């Protein structure tokens, strides 16, 4: 049952990307190892003199530090910034962007092979488009180009007027800045927007704090993203598939 105070007319639907519109079907550990091998080889091809085991250790350690920090301060530390810090420790300060971009792209090309569009994504987006809804994407990610590539790989770019990544903005969900920027793009109020995502801490908490109606899609949620005792992150609605969402929206209209 939807609370009466939540019954209103929505104009905008914002989606998360990974775990919501697309899904990953690889083994993370194997993919990460292969991706890091690709990064190392790309850097070697670009002329960087690196010892494989030590470099991989340094990169992994730095990624762990930044990933832990970004969960508490909501600041996005991009893969490029992490790599630059590691290379500086190897005697390569102030490297040119063009010298490392191909290596980073090669690294992400490994994981991109294992991301696929959900079977009900296109039909859901088509339904929303037919109903005249505005749609956008807000994605937490350490590399903006990786997100753009995944969107094109899924063939869904044409459905969205607004695509925002934490890598491009330097800020991560649940910071309300990300949601407010989307609202400002269309000059809408929070009460006119819905956020659909699979991460309670990022998508649902962020939407709740920003005043958006929050919809948790839980079909691919792992244990880490299940509701935890003592944590009061409650979505306004729950769905187990995207195909349920258009009907939910219809029920929410006054």
C-alpha positions as CSV (number, residue, x, y, z in Angstrom):
1,X,0.0,0.0,0.0
2,X,1.4,3.4,-1.0
3,X,1.0,6.1,1.7
4,X,-1.5,8.8,0.8
5,X,1.1,11.5,1.1
6,X,3.2,9.8,-1.6
7,X,0.4,10.0,-4.2
8,X,1.4,12.7,-6.7
9,X,2.1,13.3,-10.3
10,X,5.7,12.5,-11.4
11,X,7.4,14.0,-14.4
12,X,10.9,12.6,-14.1
13,X,12.3,9.1,-13.6
14,X,16.0,8.7,-12.7
15,X,17.7,5.4,-13.0
16,X,20.8,3.9,-11.6
17,X,22.8,2.0,-14.2
18,X,24.7,-1.1,-13.0
19,X,22.4,-3.6,-11.2
20,X,19.4,-1.7,-12.4
21,X,19.3,-1.3,-16.2
22,X,22.3,-3.6,-16.9
23,X,23.7,-6.6,-15.1
24,X,27.1,-8.2,-14.7
25,X,27.6,-12.0,-15.3
26,X,31.3,-12.5,-14.8
27,X,33.4,-13.7,-11.9
28,X,34.6,-10.5,-10.3
29,X,37.9,-11.8,-9.1
30,X,38.9,-13.3,-12.5
31,X,37.7,-10.2,-14.3
32,X,39.7,-7.9,-12.0
33,X,42.8,-9.9,-12.5
34,X,42.5,-9.9,-16.3
35,X,41.7,-6.2,-16.3
36,X,44.7,-5.4,-14.2
37,X,46.9,-7.4,-16.5
38,X,45.5,-5.4,-19.4
39,X,46.3,-2.1,-17.5
40,X,49.9,-3.2,-16.8
41,X,50.5,-4.2,-20.4
42,X,49.0,-1.0,-21.7
43,X,51.3,1.0,-19.5
44,X,54.3,-1.0,-20.6
45,X,53.4,-0.5,-24.2
46,X,53.2,3.3,-23.5
47,X,56.8,3.2,-22.3
48,X,56.4,3.0,-18.5
49,X,59.1,0.9,-16.9
50,X,57.2,-1.1,-14.2
51,X,57.7,-4.3,-12.4
52,X,54.5,-6.3,-12.7
53,X,54.0,-7.8,-9.2
54,X,55.0,-4.6,-7.3
55,X,53.0,-2.3,-9.6
56,X,49.9,-4.5,-9.2
57,X,50.3,-4.5,-5.5
58,X,50.7,-0.7,-5.3
59,X,47.6,-0.2,-7.6
60,X,45.5,-2.6,-5.6
61,X,46.4,-1.0,-2.3
62,X,45.7,2.5,-3.6
63,X,42.4,1.4,-5.0
64,X,41.4,-0.1,-1.6
65,X,42.3,3.1,0.2
66,X,40.3,5.4,-2.2
67,X,37.3,3.0,-2.4
68,X,37.0,3.0,1.4
69,X,37.3,6.8,1.6
70,X,34.7,7.5,-1.0
71,X,32.1,5.5,0.9
72,X,32.5,7.9,3.8
73,X,33.1,11.3,2.2
74,X,31.0,10.8,-1.0
75,X,33.9,12.2,-3.1
76,X,34.7,10.2,-6.3
77,X,38.3,9.3,-6.7
78,X,38.6,8.3,-10.4
79,X,40.7,5.5,-11.7
80,X,42.8,8.0,-13.5
81,X,43.6,9.9,-10.2
82,X,44.5,6.6,-8.5
83,X,46.7,5.6,-11.3
84,X,48.5,8.9,-11.4
85,X,49.2,8.7,-7.7
86,X,50.7,5.2,-8.2
87,X,52.8,6.2,-11.1
88,X,54.1,9.2,-9.2
89,X,55.4,6.7,-6.7
90,X,57.2,4.9,-9.5
91,X,59.0,8.1,-10.6
92,X,56.4,9.3,-13.2
93,X,54.9,12.6,-11.9
94,X,52.7,14.7,-14.1
95,X,52.1,12.1,-16.8
96,X,50.3,13.2,-19.9
97,X,46.6,12.2,-20.1
98,X,47.1,10.7,-23.6
99,X,49.8,8.4,-22.2
100,X,47.5,6.6,-19.8
101,X,44.0,6.9,-21.3
102,X,44.5,3.9,-23.7
103,X,45.7,1.7,-20.8
104,X,42.7,2.6,-18.7
105,X,40.3,2.0,-21.6
106,X,41.9,-1.4,-22.2
107,X,41.4,-2.2,-18.5
108,X,37.7,-1.4,-18.6
109,X,37.2,-3.2,-21.9
110,X,37.7,-6.4,-20.0
111,X,34.9,-5.9,-17.6
112,X,32.6,-4.3,-20.3
113,X,32.4,-7.7,-22.0
114,X,30.5,-9.1,-19.0
115,X,27.8,-6.3,-18.7
116,X,24.5,-6.9,-20.4
117,X,21.2,-5.0,-20.8
118,X,18.4,-6.4,-18.6
119,X,15.8,-8.2,-20.7
120,X,13.0,-5.8,-19.6
121,X,15.1,-2.6,-19.8
122,X,14.1,-1.6,-23.4
123,X,10.4,-2.3,-23.0
124,X,10.3,-0.3,-19.8
125,X,12.1,2.6,-21.3
126,X,9.8,2.5,-24.3
127,X,6.8,2.5,-22.1
128,X,8.0,5.5,-20.2
129,X,8.9,7.3,-23.4
130,X,5.4,6.6,-24.7
131,X,3.9,8.1,-21.5
132,X,5.9,11.2,-21.9
133,X,8.2,10.8,-18.9
134,X,11.5,12.6,-18.7
135,X,14.3,10.1,-18.0
136,X,17.9,10.3,-16.7
137,X,20.7,8.2,-15.3
138,X,22.8,8.9,-12.2
139,X,25.7,6.4,-11.9
140,X,28.4,6.0,-9.3
141,X,31.5,5.1,-11.2
142,X,35.2,5.7,-11.1
143,X,35.5,6.2,-14.8
144,X,33.1,8.4,-16.9
145,X,34.0,6.9,-20.2
146,X,33.4,3.4,-18.9
147,X,29.8,4.4,-18.1
148,X,29.3,6.1,-21.5
149,X,30.6,2.9,-23.2
150,X,28.3,0.7,-21.2
151,X,25.3,2.9,-22.1
152,X,26.1,2.6,-25.8
153,X,26.8,-1.1,-25.5
154,X,23.3,-1.5,-24.1
155,X,21.9,0.7,-26.9
156,X,19.9,2.9,-24.5
157,X,21.4,6.3,-24.9
158,X,18.5,7.6,-27.0
159,X,16.1,7.2,-24.1
160,X,17.9,9.6,-21.9
161,X,18.4,13.4,-22.0
162,X,20.5,13.5,-18.9
163,X,23.4,11.2,-17.9
164,X,25.4,12.1,-14.8
165,X,28.4,10.2,-13.4
166,X,30.2,10.6,-10.1
167,X,33.5,10.4,-12.0
168,X,32.6,13.5,-14.0
169,X,31.2,15.4,-11.1
170,X,33.6,14.3,-8.3
171,X,30.6,13.6,-6.0
172,X,28.9,10.2,-5.3
173,X,25.4,9.2,-4.4
174,X,23.9,9.5,-1.8
175,X,25.1,13.1,-1.8
176,X,22.0,15.2,-2.6
177,X,24.1,17.3,-5.1
178,X,23.7,14.5,-7.7
179,X,20.0,14.5,-7.4
180,X,19.6,18.2,-7.3
181,X,21.6,18.6,-10.5
182,X,19.2,16.3,-12.3
183,X,16.2,18.3,-11.0
184,X,17.8,21.6,-12.0
185,X,18.3,20.3,-15.5
186,X,14.6,20.1,-16.0
187,X,13.7,22.8,-13.4
188,X,11.6,20.3,-11.4
189,X,10.8,19.9,-7.7
190,X,11.9,16.8,-5.8
191,X,8.2,15.8,-5.5
192,X,8.1,15.5,-9.3
193,X,10.8,12.8,-9.5
194,X,11.3,9.1,-8.9
195,X,14.7,7.4,-8.4
196,X,15.0,3.7,-9.3
197,X,18.1,1.8,-8.1
198,X,19.4,-1.3,-6.4
199,X,21.7,0.2,-3.8
200,X,20.1,1.1,-0.5
201,X,23.0,3.3,0.7
202,X,23.5,5.1,-2.6
203,X,20.3,5.2,-4.5
204,X,17.5,4.9,-1.9
205,X,19.2,6.9,0.9
206,X,20.2,9.6,-1.6
207,X,16.7,9.9,-3.1
208,X,15.1,10.0,0.3
209,X,17.4,12.7,1.5
210,X,16.8,14.7,-1.6
211,X,13.0,14.4,-1.4
212,X,12.5,12.1,-4.4
213,X,10.2,9.1,-4.4
214,X,12.5,6.1,-4.0
215,X,12.0,2.7,-5.7
216,X,14.3,-0.2,-4.8
217,X,14.8,-2.9,-7.4
218,X,16.0,-5.9,-5.6
219,X,16.3,-8.8,-8.1
220,X,20.2,-8.7,-8.3
221,X,20.9,-7.4,-4.8
222,X,23.7,-9.1,-2.9
223,X,23.9,-9.5,0.8
224,X,25.9,-6.3,1.3
225,X,23.0,-4.3,-0.1
226,X,20.1,-6.0,1.8
227,X,18.4,-4.0,4.6
228,X,20.6,-4.2,7.7
229,X,19.3,-4.3,11.3
230,X,19.5,-0.8,12.9
231,X,19.8,1.0,9.5
232,X,16.7,3.0,8.7
233,X,16.9,3.2,4.9
234,X,13.4,2.5,3.7
235,X,12.4,2.7,0.0
236,X,9.0,4.2,-0.8
237,X,8.3,1.2,-3.0
238,X,10.0,-2.1,-3.9
239,X,10.0,-4.0,-7.3
240,X,11.7,-7.2,-8.3
241,X,11.9,-6.3,-12.0
242,X,11.7,-3.3,-14.3
243,X,8.6,-4.6,-16.0
244,X,6.7,-3.9,-12.8
245,X,7.7,-0.3,-12.8
246,X,5.3,1.3,-15.4
247,X,2.3,-0.3,-13.5
248,X,3.7,1.1,-10.3
249,X,3.8,4.6,-11.8
250,X,0.3,4.3,-12.9
251,X,-0.9,3.5,-9.4
252,X,1.0,6.5,-8.1
253,X,-0.8,9.0,-10.2
254,X,-3.7,11.0,-8.8
